[in-house]
Amino acid sequence: MNKESDAVLLRIFIGESDTYDGKPLYKYLVETFRKEGLAGATVLRGIDGFGKTSRVHTTSILRLSTDLPIVIEVADKKENIDRIKPKLDGMIKEGLITEEKVRIILYGGG
């Protein structure tokens, strides 16, 4: 991706205890994105949240959850995001996937 370019941000909301092929799902997704040559991915762990079932997942000491919310964000060119979306269908059984247009301001590294 070039500096100052249009891209797509894919957000995947899952649970920390979700698995695929014997691995934590978030780790499997990041490995898949890397193998597919995507620009990068970040995994964020939530401290509180709920989903479709309205079951609360929290780090509160009174209700300590072993299934905290996880968000995986990956931004890349539209064609690269479109290429990996069909693969997600077989991996993600429960959760939420969102997509939005973004503008890349800087993409660099050492």
N, C-alpha and C positions, 0 to 999 in steps of 0.2 A: 504494500500500500504506500502511496505517496503522501507526503505532507499535504494537508488541506484536501482531503478526498471524502467522498460520500461513502457510507458503509451501513451495515445493518448490525444492530445489537440484539443478540438472542439471549434471553434470560430464562433459565430453567429452575423452577422451584420444586424441590424434592425434600424428602426426610433423610436425616443422617443415617438411619438404619436401613435405608433402601439399598438393595444389592442387585448385581447383575453378574452372572457367570462366576459366582463365588467371591466377588470383590465388592467393596463399597461402590455404589453406583456413581458417586461424584468422582472417584478416582478413575473408574472405567471410562467415564465421559471425557475427562481431561486427557487421558492417554489416547483415546480415539481421536480427539480434536488435534492432538499433536501429530499423530500418525497421518492424519488427513492433510497436514500442512497448513492448518489455520493459523492466523496471526498470533493468537494467544488466548488464554482462558484464565479466569480467576474464580476461586471458590470462596464464598462468604458463608460464615456460620452465624445464624441468627441467635439472639438471646431470648426471643419470645415470638410466638406467632401461632396461627391456626390456618387450616385449609378448609376444603369442602366439607369435611366431617365435623367441623367446628370444635374438634378436640385441641385443647391448648397444649403447646409444646413450650416449655420454659426452663430457664436456668434457676428460677426461684428456689431457694433452699427448702421451702415448704412443699414444692411440687416438682422436684427435680426430674427432668425428662431425659430419657436415653435416646430420644429421637428428635433432636433439635432441628429447626428449619435450616436448609441448605439452599443457597442460590449460586448457580454457576452462570457467569457472564462470559460471553464470547462475542467479539466484534470483528468483522471482516467484510470483504466485498460481498455484495448481494449474491453473486454467482457461487461463491464458496459456502455461504450459509445455506443457500438453496440446495446445494449438493449434499450436505450432511443431514438435512432435516428428515428425509425418509428413513435414515438409519436410527433416528431417535425413537421412532414409532415402536420398534421392537424392543427397545431397551427400557423405556420409561412406562411403567404400568400405572402409577399414580403420580399426580403432580400437576404443574401448570407450566406452559411454555408461552412466553410472549416475545414479540419481535417489534422493533421500532427502527426507524431511520435515524442515523446519527451522522455527525460530521466529525471526521478525524482531524484533529488540529496538529498533533505530533505523534509520530510512531517511530521510535528509535531505540537503540540499545547498543551495548558494547559487544 
